[in-house]
Structure formats: structure tokens, C-alpha cells
Amino acid sequence: MVIDLRSRGGEYEAWHYPGAVNVDVDKLVSTAEAMGRDRVYVLYCSRGGLSSRWGGALELRRLGFRAFSIDIDRLRRLS
């Protein structure tokens, strides 16, 4: 599951990875809990701070989820 942590109004609407779900960082844990622990979560944001090992991915891993972050430029090249 690819999760976009950028703002919905501007950045997400301008471009997002196909199939990515836009989630407010404050709702990341509850969203992941609702989606289930059987998924692998790949997070990205504008600069990497919200999604990185110091942000959302780290928090999800601390809670037992399989979560990683990816640089948005690398993700754009993959799409």
C-alpha cells in the first residue's frame, strides 16, 4: 500500500503515484490499523521528513507494521 503524506489540496492533486492513498500524517496510525497489519506500507512526502525513518515509517514499524519510506523523485522515476 503506497501512502502519500503530502497535502491533498495541492501536491497530491498535482501528481501522486498511481493508486497511492492520501493520508494526513495525524491519521496515519489509525489508517494503517484500519487497513491491516498484513500489508506492506510504503510512504512518501515532499522532502522525506514525514515519511522517513524519523517519521511515519518509523512510527508504524515501532507498532509492528512493515513500513518503509521512499524518496519522491525515485518514486516518480518508477511510475
C-alpha positions as CSV (number, residue, x, y, z in Angstrom):
1,M,0.0,0.0,0.0
2,V,1.5,3.3,-1.1
3,I,0.7,6.2,1.1
4,D,1.2,9.9,0.1
5,L,1.6,12.1,3.2
6,R,1.6,15.4,1.2
7,S,-1.2,18.0,1.3
8,R,-4.3,16.9,-0.6
9,G,-5.2,20.3,-2.0
10,G,-2.0,21.0,-3.9
11,E,0.7,18.4,-4.1
12,Y,-1.3,15.2,-4.2
13,E,-3.7,16.6,-6.8
14,A,-0.9,17.8,-9.0
15,W,0.8,14.4,-9.0
16,H,0.7,11.2,-7.0
17,Y,1.8,7.7,-7.5
18,P,-0.9,5.7,-9.3
19,G,-3.1,4.0,-6.6
20,A,-1.5,6.0,-3.7
21,V,-3.8,6.8,-0.9
22,N,-3.5,10.4,0.5
23,V,-3.4,10.3,4.3
24,D,-2.9,13.1,6.8
25,V,0.1,12.3,8.9
26,D,-2.0,12.7,12.1
27,K,-4.3,9.9,10.9
28,L,-1.5,7.6,9.6
29,V,-1.6,5.1,12.5
30,S,-5.4,4.8,12.6
31,T,-5.5,4.4,8.8
32,A,-2.8,1.7,8.9
33,E,-4.7,-0.1,11.7
34,A,-7.9,0.0,9.7
35,M,-6.1,-1.3,6.5
36,G,-4.5,-4.1,8.5
37,R,-1.1,-5.4,9.6
38,D,-0.8,-7.9,6.7
39,R,0.2,-5.2,4.2
40,V,3.5,-3.6,3.5
41,Y,3.3,0.2,3.7
42,V,5.4,2.5,1.5
43,L,5.2,6.1,2.5
44,Y,6.4,9.2,0.7
45,C,6.1,13.0,1.1
46,S,7.7,16.1,-0.4
47,R,11.0,16.2,1.4
48,G,11.2,12.9,3.2
49,G,10.7,14.1,6.8
50,L,7.2,12.9,7.4
51,S,7.7,9.5,5.7
52,S,11.3,8.7,6.6
53,R,12.8,6.5,9.3
54,W,12.4,9.5,11.6
55,G,8.7,10.0,10.7
56,G,5.7,7.9,9.7
57,A,7.5,4.7,8.6
58,L,9.4,4.6,11.9
59,E,6.3,5.0,13.9
60,L,4.5,2.3,12.0
61,R,7.5,-0.1,12.5
62,R,7.5,0.6,16.2
63,L,3.9,-0.5,16.3
64,G,4.7,-3.7,14.4
65,F,3.8,-2.8,10.8
66,R,6.0,-3.4,7.9
67,A,6.6,0.1,6.7
68,F,9.2,1.9,4.6
69,S,9.7,5.3,3.0
70,I,10.8,6.1,-0.5
71,D,12.2,9.3,-2.0
72,I,9.5,11.0,-4.1
73,D,12.0,11.6,-7.0
74,R,12.8,7.8,-7.1
75,L,9.1,7.0,-6.9
76,R,8.4,9.4,-9.9
77,R,11.0,7.5,-11.9
78,L,9.3,4.2,-11.1
79,S,6.0,5.4,-12.3
